[in-house]
Amino acid sequence: MTIRCTILLFAHLTDAIGQPELSIDLPDTTTLSDAVDTLVQQHDAIAELRNTLAFAVNESYATTDTVLHDGDTIALIPPVSGG
C-alpha cells in the first residue's frame, strides 16, 4: 500500500524546481526522513539544501522520525536571513 503526500516548497527551492508544490507517492510506513531521501534523489536543489532545511508536517514543525500518513502535507523550509 502507498500513501500520497503533498510537498510545499519555499524560496530558493520553488525557484530551482519551478513550482511551489509537488505530490509524492511513498510506502505506507514512511518517515519524514525517508520522504526527504526520495526527494533528494529526484531533485538536486533539495539535495544541496538538505542539511539546512527545517520541516513541517500538517503545519507543525516535525522531526525526521515523524511517521507520515496518506494526505499529509510536508513543508520544506529553507533557512531565512534578513532583518
Backbone as a chain_set.jsonl record, in Angstrom:
{"seq": "MTIRCTILLFAHLTDAIGQPELSIDLPDTTTLSDAVDTLVQQHDAIAELRNTLAFAVNESYATTDTVLHDGDTIALIPPVSGG", "coords": {"N": [[0.847, -1.184, 0.0], [0.423, 2.275, -0.648], [1.04, 5.729, 0.196], [0.015, 9.089, -0.409], [1.561, 12.175, -0.429], [1.637, 15.73, -0.116], [4.044, 18.069, -1.066], [5.308, 21.064, 0.007], [7.066, 23.808, -1.214], [9.464, 26.408, -0.707], [10.841, 29.709, -1.267], [14.143, 29.611, -2.457], [13.967, 26.911, -3.22], [11.491, 26.697, -4.549], [12.037, 28.312, -6.78], [14.205, 26.885, -7.927], [13.128, 24.364, -8.535], [10.911, 25.02, -9.948], [8.242, 25.089, -9.335], [5.776, 25.544, -6.756], [4.79, 23.393, -5.36], [4.653, 19.863, -4.931], [3.615, 16.46, -5.559], [3.912, 13.292, -4.006], [4.31, 9.794, -4.045], [4.538, 7.291, -1.615], [5.776, 4.491, 0.357], [3.58, 2.988, 2.818], [4.653, 2.997, 5.416], [6.37, 5.072, 5.777], [8.818, 7.415, 6.935], [9.425, 10.884, 7.668], [12.111, 11.383, 7.107], [12.648, 9.328, 5.233], [10.995, 10.193, 3.152], [12.216, 12.622, 2.482], [14.667, 11.632, 1.617], [13.832, 10.365, -0.745], [12.961, 12.604, -2.214], [15.388, 13.985, -2.456], [16.778, 12.31, -4.185], [15.379, 12.816, -6.495], [15.56, 15.557, -6.989], [18.055, 17.828, -7.403], [18.329, 20.353, -6.201], [17.098, 20.127, -3.721], [18.757, 18.263, -2.551], [21.102, 19.766, -2.278], [20.432, 21.576, -0.255], [19.572, 20.053, 1.87], [20.722, 19.578, 4.515], [20.275, 21.963, 5.773], [17.615, 22.468, 5.938], [14.44, 23.021, 7.518], [11.565, 21.243, 8.711], [8.062, 20.733, 8.308], [5.051, 19.084, 9.138], [1.815, 18.927, 8.194], [1.433, 21.607, 9.017], [2.82, 21.825, 11.433], [5.929, 21.988, 13.055], [8.275, 19.364, 12.494], [10.134, 16.387, 13.3], [12.639, 14.34, 11.708], [12.038, 11.683, 12.17], [9.329, 11.442, 12.183], [6.382, 9.717, 11.442], [4.709, 9.361, 8.408], [1.435, 9.91, 6.941], [-1.269, 9.039, 4.732], [-2.23, 11.715, 2.704], [-0.928, 13.69, 4.114], [0.657, 16.896, 4.442], [3.731, 18.156, 3.667], [6.116, 20.499, 4.513], [8.998, 21.957, 3.188], [11.364, 23.857, 4.546], [13.512, 26.322, 3.872], [16.578, 27.889, 5.107], [16.283, 31.164, 6.541], [17.176, 34.515, 6.127], [17.92, 37.889, 7.009], [16.655, 41.126, 7.908]], "CA": [[0.0, 0.0, 0.0], [1.175, 3.528, -0.7], [0.389, 6.96, 0.621], [0.351, 10.254, -1.231], [1.782, 13.386, 0.355], [1.899, 16.969, -0.831], [5.275, 18.72, -0.633], [5.306, 22.509, -0.22], [8.423, 24.342, -1.38], [9.522, 27.847, -0.488], [12.041, 30.49, -1.589], [15.065, 29.075, -3.464], [13.502, 25.61, -3.715], [10.446, 26.953, -5.548], [12.705, 28.802, -7.983], [15.051, 25.844, -8.514], [12.319, 23.255, -9.034], [9.996, 25.601, -10.916], [6.855, 25.05, -8.871], [5.719, 25.643, -5.295], [4.171, 22.223, -4.75], [4.813, 18.568, -5.581], [2.964, 15.313, -4.923], [4.821, 12.16, -3.989], [3.766, 8.534, -3.549], [5.509, 6.664, -0.722], [5.254, 3.321, 1.086], [2.737, 3.414, 3.939], [5.387, 3.069, 6.691], [7.423, 6.048, 5.511], [9.083, 8.53, 7.844], [9.8, 12.127, 7.001], [13.473, 11.179, 6.589], [12.53, 8.525, 4.003], [10.4, 11.044, 2.121], [13.243, 13.572, 2.051], [15.619, 10.845, 0.816], [13.23, 10.196, -2.07], [13.0, 13.907, -2.89], [16.792, 14.282, -2.758], [17.118, 11.538, -5.385], [14.655, 13.365, -7.641], [15.792, 16.989, -7.198], [19.369, 18.273, -6.915], [18.21, 21.544, -5.343], [16.788, 19.659, -2.371], [19.985, 17.623, -2.064], [22.057, 20.814, -1.909], [19.996, 22.279, 0.956], [19.001, 19.106, 2.839], [21.227, 19.726, 5.882], [19.894, 23.259, 6.336], [16.163, 22.596, 5.901], [13.527, 22.674, 8.607], [10.44, 20.509, 8.152], [6.774, 20.755, 8.991], [4.038, 18.157, 8.639], [0.476, 19.441, 8.524], [1.593, 22.932, 9.622], [3.537, 21.775, 12.711], [7.314, 21.557, 12.878], [8.393, 17.919, 12.683], [11.462, 15.778, 13.228], [12.75, 13.413, 10.58], [11.497, 10.364, 12.5], [7.867, 11.513, 12.128], [5.757, 8.782, 10.505], [3.771, 10.057, 7.533], [0.155, 9.269, 6.653], [-1.877, 9.454, 3.477], [-2.816, 13.048, 2.704], [-0.118, 14.666, 4.847], [1.332, 17.979, 3.736], [5.086, 18.334, 4.174], [6.756, 21.749, 4.076], [10.448, 22.036, 3.251], [11.565, 25.253, 4.893], [14.928, 26.67, 3.804], [16.981, 28.91, 6.072], [15.852, 32.525, 6.232], [18.029, 35.558, 6.701], [17.435, 39.234, 6.743], [16.479, 41.904, 9.125]], "C": [[0.889, 1.243, 0.0], [0.334, 4.667, -0.14], [0.803, 8.066, -0.338], [0.441, 11.461, -0.312], [2.007, 14.565, -0.582], [3.136, 17.601, -0.222], [5.177, 20.194, -0.984], [6.742, 22.995, -0.222], [8.388, 25.854, -1.227], [10.851, 28.408, -0.982], [12.852, 29.83, -2.708], [14.579, 27.744, -4.036], [12.413, 25.77, -4.767], [11.074, 27.399, -6.86], [13.473, 27.686, -8.69], [14.233, 24.727, -9.156], [11.267, 23.736, -10.021], [8.529, 25.508, -10.553], [6.85, 25.04, -7.351], [5.225, 24.384, -4.582], [4.417, 20.987, -5.605], [3.918, 17.551, -4.88], [3.922, 14.144, -5.029], [4.098, 10.947, -3.417], [4.872, 7.801, -2.803], [4.916, 5.404, -0.113], [4.532, 3.776, 2.352], [3.436, 3.452, 5.294], [6.526, 4.083, 6.62], [7.557, 7.073, 6.63], [9.403, 9.765, 7.008], [11.195, 12.011, 6.402], [13.456, 10.389, 5.284], [11.985, 9.368, 2.857], [11.434, 12.033, 1.58], [14.302, 12.848, 1.223], [15.107, 10.67, -0.611], [13.288, 11.497, -2.859], [14.416, 14.296, -3.299], [17.228, 13.547, -4.027], [16.502, 12.139, -6.642], [15.036, 14.803, -7.981], [17.117, 17.425, -6.566], [19.269, 19.452, -5.964], [17.904, 21.153, -3.905], [18.019, 19.009, -1.757], [20.972, 18.67, -1.56], [21.709, 21.474, -0.575], [19.572, 21.35, 2.095], [19.439, 19.37, 4.281], [20.846, 21.047, 6.536], [18.377, 23.441, 6.417], [15.521, 22.321, 7.258], [12.322, 22.03, 7.939], [9.189, 20.726, 8.997], [5.879, 19.715, 8.335], [2.697, 18.661, 9.145], [0.557, 20.684, 9.41], [2.184, 22.927, 11.031], [4.963, 21.309, 12.445], [7.432, 20.088, 13.247], [9.846, 17.486, 12.621], [11.458, 14.731, 12.123], [12.245, 12.007, 10.898], [9.963, 10.345, 12.547], [7.341, 10.546, 11.074], [4.683, 9.537, 9.716], [2.528, 9.213, 7.273], [-0.393, 9.807, 5.338], [-2.53, 10.824, 3.631], [-2.035, 14.094, 3.47], [0.473, 15.712, 3.909], [2.651, 18.239, 4.44], [5.626, 19.645, 3.63], [8.262, 21.617, 4.245], [10.8, 23.503, 3.394], [13.047, 25.568, 4.862], [15.28, 27.732, 4.841], [16.57, 30.302, 5.596], [16.832, 33.487, 6.862], [17.445, 36.905, 6.351], [17.226, 39.987, 8.029], [15.419, 42.931, 8.995]], "O": [[1.973, 1.245, 0.583], [-0.889, 4.581, -0.022], [1.836, 7.968, -1.0], [-0.466, 11.737, 0.473], [2.506, 14.406, -1.696], [3.267, 17.664, 1.0], [4.984, 20.541, -2.149], [7.534, 22.642, 0.652], [7.4, 26.5, -1.575], [11.846, 27.692, -1.1], [12.316, 29.527, -3.774], [14.767, 27.482, -5.224], [12.411, 25.057, -5.77], [10.693, 26.923, -7.929], [13.399, 27.556, -9.912], [14.608, 24.206, -10.206], [10.78, 22.957, -10.841], [7.664, 25.814, -11.374], [7.807, 24.582, -6.727], [5.238, 24.313, -3.353], [4.395, 21.049, -6.834], [3.511, 17.761, -3.737], [4.652, 14.011, -6.011], [3.366, 11.054, -2.433], [5.999, 7.697, -3.288], [3.695, 5.253, -0.065], [4.842, 4.835, 2.896], [2.83, 3.917, 6.259], [7.525, 3.956, 7.327], [6.568, 7.538, 7.197], [9.622, 9.682, 5.799], [11.433, 12.497, 5.296], [14.163, 10.734, 4.337], [12.459, 9.267, 1.725], [11.518, 12.256, 0.373], [14.784, 13.393, 0.229], [15.865, 10.812, -1.57], [13.627, 11.492, -4.043], [14.619, 14.871, -4.368], [17.963, 14.099, -4.845], [17.047, 11.985, -7.735], [14.863, 15.235, -9.12], [17.274, 17.392, -5.346], [20.046, 19.543, -5.014], [18.399, 21.784, -2.971], [18.29, 19.187, -0.569], [21.608, 18.475, -0.524], [22.607, 21.889, 0.158], [19.245, 21.826, 3.182], [18.599, 19.382, 5.181], [21.073, 21.231, 7.732], [17.906, 24.464, 6.914], [16.001, 21.496, 8.036], [12.078, 22.238, 6.751], [9.251, 20.878, 10.217], [5.944, 19.497, 7.125], [2.473, 18.802, 10.347], [-0.149, 20.8, 10.411], [2.063, 23.917, 11.751], [5.182, 20.354, 11.7], [6.786, 19.616, 14.183], [10.678, 18.127, 11.979], [10.402, 14.295, 11.665], [12.042, 11.212, 9.981], [9.371, 9.331, 12.914], [7.808, 10.558, 9.934], [3.861, 10.255, 10.287], [2.554, 7.986, 7.367], [-0.024, 10.894, 4.893], [-3.287, 11.061, 4.573], [-2.421, 15.263, 3.487], [0.748, 15.441, 2.74], [2.693, 18.505, 5.641], [5.598, 19.877, 2.422], [8.747, 21.219, 5.304], [10.569, 24.299, 2.484], [13.781, 25.123, 5.744], [14.398, 28.393, 5.388], [16.517, 30.572, 4.396], [17.266, 33.294, 7.998], [16.574, 37.019, 5.489], [17.588, 39.519, 9.108], [15.154, 43.668, 9.944]]}, "num_chains": 1, "name": "protein.A"}
